[in-house]
Amino acid sequence: MILIRWLIISLVFLQSLQAYTLYDNRVEDKIWKSGETLLAFLQENLIPMKLYYEMDSEDEKLVGDIRFASVCHILRDADYNVIQALIPLNEELQLHIIRDNNNSYSMSVEPILYQVEDKSFLISLDDVFSKDIVSKTGNFLLSVELEQMFKKSISFRKLRLGDKVVVFYEQKRRSGKFYGTQKVVAAMIQKGSKKHYLFADKDGSYFDSFGKKTDTSSFITPCRYKRVSSRFTNKRWHPILKKYRAHHGIDYAGPTGTKINAAYAGKVIFMGTKGGYGKTIIIRHAGGYKTLYAHLNGFNNAVRGARVKTGQHIGYMGSTGRSTGPHLHFGLSLNDRWINPEIKIVLKSGLSGAKKREFLKIVKEYKGKIEKLLEES
């Protein structure tokens, strides 16, 4: 029923776009500006701001993270008023604003429809690694991700002509174009006679053929806590609220005043109040990582521009902003995209137990596929 409902919404929207393109030419692709907020967008377009103020805390956090340069689709009438707007919130969800026949607006969070393509390739290097990957796939971000994955096990400067690269990955496609980021499922780089493998487990973390983590993490859990009250998700249908939710972080619940520590060494780039997050600290780390600490009760010697060490006391757990109780909302981003903090904190050395057994099945499947491609080349 959910999928059918969204297909109907999409069809109506596309039909509206077609009609207005044909007769009034009022379709607009808007580029979200740096620093722009949803509240400012509503105000600028004379849309009731109560749509924003009536959001719950989780949705307010989500709309506060609309990415700079996101492409929004807007349908306007002849007077340039908004009829519908689709604003991407992440790779899975978008904000749908619509005006009904009574000129009343409503707003909801809906899934983004796309197709997932299973893709693979084998190349023998005849130039620079990244250039060869882009030449084969047209995907620069894929070349960057592969270099990040293998940087601990391979010196790319020592790769030679004829060395082989095999990659299996998933690529999203929306409206006939590549969309979002790809997911590498398995990859192998053969340097001379030695083969270097990496495989993704179900949580999206990479390990070698034996389930050992090659890129060990120094991130630590930022506080003591009684329980994890909410985990990371990009898209989940809430069976009680009857709507899609996203939660870009982990919520650690505990008493007000619990010490909050820096999860990794870095530089404080924000300290203050940040919308629904309340009192917040953001720290930038090496390698494109940032950590976010929200709903704090107060700060502790963490001024903007200061450098902090792993484990340094930076604040206190609280319930500021839009919060239902004392907890720390801890977010982790890589190159300005939210990722699951548990990947960097929990899985430090390797897999074990049932997770390892499931992972070894993935290894067996994709090693077979890799060897088949090599034999056919």
C-alpha distance (Angstrom), angle and dihedral (degrees) to the residues before:
residue distance angle dihedral
M1 . . .
I2 3.81 . .
L3 3.81 92.5 .
I4 3.81 92.3 45.4
R5 3.82 90.6 50.4
W6 3.80 91.8 51.4
L7 3.81 92.8 45.9
I8 3.80 88.8 54.8
I9 3.82 91.0 49.4
S10 3.81 90.7 48.8
L11 3.80 92.9 47.4
V12 3.81 92.9 50.0
F13 3.79 90.3 47.7
L14 3.80 93.1 49.6
Q15 3.81 91.9 46.7
S16 3.80 89.0 51.0
L17 3.79 90.4 49.4
Q18 3.79 90.9 51.1
A19 3.80 93.0 49.1
Y20 3.77 94.9 48.5
T21 3.78 93.1 43.3
L22 3.78 89.0 54.3
Y23 3.79 99.2 45.2
D24 3.80 112.8 16.8
N25 3.80 104.2 16.0
R26 3.80 92.2 -137.7
V27 3.79 100.7 141.9
E28 3.79 113.4 120.1
D29 3.79 133.4 -171.1
K30 3.79 104.1 -155.1
I31 3.80 122.9 -162.9
W32 3.81 110.5 -143.4
K33 3.81 108.0 -122.7
S34 3.79 126.3 -131.1
G35 3.80 108.2 -92.2
E36 3.81 93.7 10.3
T37 3.81 115.9 142.1
L38 3.78 132.9 -155.9
L39 3.79 89.6 -120.8
A40 3.81 90.6 56.7
F41 3.82 90.4 47.2
L42 3.82 91.5 53.0
Q43 3.80 92.4 46.8
E44 3.81 93.4 47.2
N45 3.80 91.5 51.0
L46 3.84 95.9 43.6
I47 3.80 92.2 -115.3
P48 3.82 113.8 149.0
M49 3.78 109.1 -93.1
K50 3.79 90.1 -146.8
L51 3.83 85.8 84.1
Y52 3.79 86.3 70.1
Y53 3.79 97.7 40.6
E54 3.81 92.5 49.4
M55 3.82 92.8 57.9
D56 3.79 118.8 109.3
S57 3.81 121.5 -119.0
E58 3.81 97.2 -94.5
D59 3.81 94.3 50.2
E60 3.81 90.6 46.4
K61 3.80 89.8 55.2
L62 3.79 89.7 49.0
V63 3.80 96.0 52.4
G64 3.80 89.4 45.4
D65 3.80 88.2 66.1
I66 3.82 99.9 55.2
R67 3.78 102.6 147.1
F68 3.78 122.1 -114.4
A69 3.85 111.1 -107.5
S70 3.82 93.5 20.5
V71 3.81 111.2 152.8
C72 3.81 112.7 -122.3
H73 3.82 123.2 -167.6
I74 3.81 114.9 -140.1
L75 3.80 129.2 -176.1
R76 3.84 114.6 -158.9
D77 3.79 133.5 -174.8
A78 3.81 125.8 -128.1
D79 3.83 90.2 -82.2
Y80 3.80 90.6 53.9
N81 3.81 93.3 -109.6
V82 3.79 117.8 144.7
I83 3.80 115.4 -102.0
Q84 3.79 96.3 171.0
A85 3.80 136.7 -5.6
L86 3.79 132.3 -170.5
I87 3.81 113.4 -161.6
P88 3.84 118.4 -178.2
L89 3.81 113.0 -129.4
N90 3.80 97.0 179.3
E91 3.80 135.8 -28.5
E92 3.81 91.7 -70.1
L93 3.80 107.1 35.9
Q94 3.79 139.0 44.9
L95 3.78 135.8 -173.3
H96 3.82 113.0 -113.9
I97 3.83 115.3 -158.3
I98 3.82 115.6 -176.8
R99 3.80 137.1 175.0
D100 3.80 118.1 -144.3
N101 3.80 129.3 -149.1
N102 3.81 90.4 -86.9
N103 3.83 90.8 57.4
S104 3.79 90.9 -110.7
Y105 3.81 118.7 138.8
S106 3.78 129.2 -139.2
M107 3.77 130.9 -177.6
S108 3.79 131.9 -155.8
V109 3.79 140.0 165.6
E110 3.81 111.6 -116.4
P111 3.81 135.2 176.5
I112 3.79 120.4 -98.0
L113 3.78 110.4 -121.9
Y114 3.79 116.2 -133.3
Q115 3.77 140.9 142.8
V116 3.81 123.4 -115.7
E117 3.81 115.0 -141.1
D118 3.79 122.7 -161.9
K119 3.80 106.6 -138.0
S120 3.79 136.2 177.0
F121 3.78 139.8 172.9
L122 3.78 143.5 179.3
I123 3.79 122.8 -152.3
S124 3.78 136.5 175.7
L125 3.79 108.9 -141.8
D126 3.78 115.7 -112.1
D127 3.82 98.1 160.2
V128 3.83 138.7 6.8
F129 3.84 113.0 -23.5
S130 3.81 97.1 -120.0
K131 3.81 92.8 44.0
D132 3.80 91.7 52.3
I133 3.82 92.2 49.6
V134 3.81 92.5 50.0
S135 3.80 91.0 45.4
K136 3.82 90.4 53.4
T137 3.81 99.5 41.7
G138 3.81 107.6 16.9
N139 3.80 86.1 -131.5
F140 3.80 115.2 121.3
L141 3.82 93.6 177.9
L142 3.80 89.7 57.7
S143 3.81 90.9 57.1
V144 3.82 90.2 49.6
E145 3.80 92.0 49.7
L146 3.81 92.7 49.7
E147 3.79 91.2 51.2
Q148 3.81 90.3 49.9
M149 3.80 91.4 48.9
F150 3.82 95.5 51.6
K151 3.81 100.4 32.9
K152 3.82 92.8 104.4
S153 3.80 95.3 50.6
I154 3.82 105.7 32.8
S155 3.79 136.4 47.5
F156 3.80 102.1 -143.5
R157 3.79 90.9 -161.4
K158 3.80 88.9 64.4
L159 3.79 95.5 54.3
R160 3.80 112.2 114.6
L161 3.78 136.7 -153.3
G162 3.78 109.6 -78.5
D163 3.82 95.9 29.2
K164 3.80 108.4 135.3
V165 3.79 132.7 -127.1
V166 3.81 124.1 -166.6
V167 3.81 121.1 -176.3
F168 3.80 134.1 178.2
Y169 3.80 113.5 -168.3
E170 3.79 145.2 154.7
Q171 3.80 120.1 -119.6
K172 3.80 125.8 -168.4
R173 3.78 120.0 -137.7
R174 3.80 125.4 -166.0
S175 3.80 125.1 -178.7
G176 3.80 89.9 -11.0
K177 3.83 94.8 -53.3
F178 3.80 134.1 98.9
Y179 3.78 108.9 -95.0
G180 3.78 133.7 -163.8
T181 3.78 123.4 -24.9
Q182 3.76 128.7 -33.0
K183 3.80 125.6 -122.3
V184 3.79 117.4 -134.4
V185 3.81 108.6 -144.8
A186 3.81 99.2 179.4
A187 3.80 135.4 -5.4
M188 3.78 137.7 -179.7
I189 3.80 130.4 -170.4
Q190 3.80 115.6 -167.6
K191 3.80 110.5 -155.8
G192 3.79 107.0 -173.1
S193 3.80 104.4 -46.3
K194 3.83 95.6 -26.3
K195 3.79 119.9 96.0
H196 3.81 121.8 -151.8
Y197 3.82 115.1 -160.7
L198 3.80 133.6 -168.7
F199 3.81 126.6 179.7
A200 3.80 132.6 -174.2
D201 3.78 120.0 -127.9
K202 3.81 121.5 -146.3
D203 3.81 91.3 -86.1
G204 3.82 92.4 55.6
S205 3.80 98.3 -108.5
Y206 3.83 119.4 132.4
F207 3.80 126.8 -123.8
D208 3.79 137.8 167.9
S209 3.81 123.8 -107.6
F210 3.82 91.3 -77.9
G211 3.80 97.2 50.1
K212 3.80 93.8 -101.9
K213 3.80 119.1 140.1
T214 3.80 111.8 -123.1
D215 3.81 96.0 -171.3
T216 3.80 100.6 56.2
S217 3.77 114.9 -161.6
S218 3.78 129.4 -133.0
F219 3.82 93.9 -164.5
I220 3.80 114.0 122.5
T221 3.79 133.4 -161.2
P222 3.83 103.0 -89.3
C223 3.80 98.5 -138.9
R224 3.78 149.0 4.6
Y225 3.79 110.4 -95.0
K226 3.79 143.0 178.3
R227 3.79 96.5 -137.9
V228 3.78 144.6 -18.7
S229 3.79 102.5 -104.0
S230 3.81 96.9 -175.7
R231 3.80 134.8 12.1
F232 3.80 133.9 -152.0
T233 3.80 120.1 -77.2
N234 3.81 135.7 156.0
K235 3.80 94.4 -162.1
R236 3.78 132.8 10.1
W237 3.80 130.9 156.3
H238 3.80 106.8 -131.0
P239 3.83 106.6 -140.5
I240 3.82 93.6 -156.3
L241 3.81 102.2 38.0
K242 3.83 89.8 40.1
K243 3.77 94.6 -139.3
Y244 3.79 141.5 92.4
R245 3.77 118.1 -88.2
A246 3.77 134.2 -171.3
H247 3.77 126.8 -166.2
H248 3.80 115.9 -170.6
G249 3.75 100.8 -163.6
I250 3.79 146.2 13.6
D251 3.79 123.2 -75.9
Y252 3.80 113.5 -143.9
A253 3.83 109.7 -165.1
G254 3.79 120.4 -152.5
P255 3.81 144.5 124.7
T256 3.80 121.3 -48.9
G257 3.79 109.5 -96.3
T258 3.82 96.3 33.3
K259 3.80 108.6 150.3
I260 3.82 116.1 -103.0
N261 3.80 116.6 -152.9
A262 3.80 132.8 -165.7
A263 3.80 108.2 -96.3
Y264 3.81 91.4 -147.5
A265 3.79 139.2 1.0
G266 3.80 115.4 -82.4
K267 3.80 148.7 108.9
V268 3.81 125.1 -64.3
I269 3.81 106.7 -122.9
F270 3.83 98.8 169.6
M271 3.78 134.2 27.3
G272 3.78 119.6 164.4
T273 3.80 142.7 59.6
K274 3.80 117.0 -31.6
G275 3.82 115.2 -175.2
G276 3.79 114.4 -93.9
Y277 3.79 90.2 -2.1
G278 3.80 90.9 70.5
K279 3.80 115.2 -162.0
T280 3.80 104.8 12.0
I281 3.80 142.0 178.1
I282 3.81 123.4 -161.6
I283 3.81 120.8 -167.3
R284 3.81 125.4 -167.5
H285 3.82 116.4 -144.7
A286 3.80 135.5 -172.3
G287 3.80 118.5 -81.3
G288 3.82 96.6 38.6
Y289 3.81 95.8 -66.4
K290 3.81 127.0 139.5
T291 3.80 129.4 -177.8
L292 3.80 125.8 -154.4
Y293 3.82 125.9 -157.0
A294 3.82 113.5 -168.1
H295 3.83 142.6 -179.2
L296 3.80 90.2 32.1
N297 3.79 121.0 172.8
G298 3.80 90.7 -146.9
F299 3.80 146.7 -27.6
N300 3.79 131.7 -101.3
N301 3.82 119.6 -154.1
A302 3.81 93.2 -44.4
V303 3.79 106.3 129.1
R304 3.77 122.1 171.9
G305 3.80 110.9 -86.6
A306 3.80 94.1 22.5
R307 3.79 120.8 129.4
V308 3.79 116.0 -129.0
K309 3.79 133.1 -165.7
T310 3.79 128.1 -130.1
G311 3.80 107.4 -81.0
Q312 3.80 95.4 14.3
H313 3.81 114.0 149.8
I314 3.83 107.4 -110.7
G315 3.81 107.1 159.1
Y316 3.80 151.5 -22.7
M317 3.79 132.0 -91.5
G318 3.79 114.7 -107.2
S319 3.78 145.7 141.0
T320 3.81 104.6 -106.5
G321 3.79 121.3 145.3
R322 3.78 117.8 21.3
S323 3.78 101.7 -19.5
T324 3.80 135.9 139.0
G325 3.80 95.8 -149.8
P326 3.81 144.7 -14.8
H327 3.80 112.3 -54.8
L328 3.78 142.9 122.8
H329 3.78 117.2 -110.1
F330 3.81 102.5 -153.4
G331 3.80 117.4 -167.8
L332 3.80 130.5 -176.1
S333 3.80 125.5 -166.0
L334 3.79 132.7 -175.6
N335 3.81 116.2 -157.2
D336 3.83 88.0 -13.1
R337 3.81 94.2 -54.6
W338 3.79 118.7 115.0
I339 3.79 114.0 -118.2
N340 3.79 132.9 -178.9
P341 3.84 108.0 -85.1
E342 3.80 90.5 -152.8
I343 3.81 89.5 70.6
K344 3.82 91.0 63.0
I345 3.81 98.7 34.8
V346 3.80 109.0 36.3
L347 3.79 102.7 35.0
K348 3.80 101.8 57.3
S349 3.80 106.2 142.9
G350 3.77 110.4 8.7
L351 3.78 151.5 -54.6
S352 3.77 127.7 -70.3
G353 3.79 141.0 175.8
A354 3.81 119.7 5.3
K355 3.82 92.9 -8.9
K356 3.78 90.9 57.1
R357 3.81 92.9 47.4
E358 3.82 90.3 52.2
F359 3.79 90.6 46.3
L360 3.83 93.5 51.6
K361 3.81 88.5 56.5
I362 3.82 88.0 57.4
V363 3.82 89.9 48.7
K364 3.80 92.6 51.6
E365 3.82 92.9 48.1
Y366 3.78 96.7 48.9
K367 3.78 97.3 38.7
G368 3.79 85.8 59.2
K369 3.80 91.0 50.3
I370 3.80 91.8 47.8
E371 3.80 92.6 50.3
K372 3.79 90.2 48.9
L373 3.80 91.7 54.7
L374 3.81 90.5 48.4
E375 3.79 91.7 50.9
E376 3.80 91.6 49.7
S377 3.79 94.1 49.1
